[in-house]
């Protein structure tokens, strides 16, 4: 990419569990190399590092390699990190919690792309990272208007010299994606260092998300429970390798635990759209009974049915097998 951007990039790759300098002179077009070139275009007056987490082939990608790369960033105190990779598998993403949190604790900014389907993406949705999605209906750069979406920033169409040059050989690069939007947003963020000053997004993303929502996961409403009780139930399910989420108006949003604060029917729909890959959703909210009934498949009364997890699993299997 140097022939396009003119920028010097320090290249590294993960080999056998180590982050090592990549001295190869081979120049090839890949997802990572394009995102790196975009970073050099939009982020100015910086020293650039590129770390390939799947240097041999895409099949080599693993969360382990990604965590090694993040740990290298931590040890070298990298200030700004653009991540064009992630996973929708919450159970497999757990090692990334500490890997990204330690970067945030030293003041690093980690900006991540979200899934093209707008489903929940890790580590993008963690509260200490910045999650970016691209939407052609957005005007400029805007912040999310809801905590239930799993993303923080929406980026609309933007011009790129790098992508313009590449599109002359491959029309794919005339498109824009969330991965491409990450370095574009980072360029803005380096100059402003504040997401809250962005105007809120309009209704485009929310309307699109609601229309596209096809919720096929089991939804269980828990009634007559205290907050501690229902959190414990959610954690029990997670310990048994269920990707279980809790939607409640009595908790704060913490995507790392799959706890989502919802206030109304629109919030519930938005959260379920993000949680389309979850295994089960627990619902704890006092809405109009007719409204609530449109969301859940099963209701459990905690006063007499709060049972141990094995019996709860039996109940789930009977209802949803």
Secondary structure, DSSP 8 states (H G I E B T S, - for coil): -HHHH---EEEEEEETTEEEE---------HHHHHHHHHHHHS-S--EEEEESSSS-GGG--HHHHHHHHHHHHHTT-SEEEE---BS-HHHHTHHHHHHHHHHHTT-EEEEE--TT----BTTTSTTSEEEEE-TTS-SEEE-S-TTSS-SEEE-----HHHHHHHTT-GGGGS--HHHHHHHHHHHHHHH--STTS-B--SHHHHHHHHH----SEEEEEES--HHHHHHHHHHHHHTT--EEEEESSS--BTTTTEEE--SHHHHHHHHHHTTT-SEEEEE----HHHHHTT-SEEEEHHHH---HHHHHHHHHHHH-
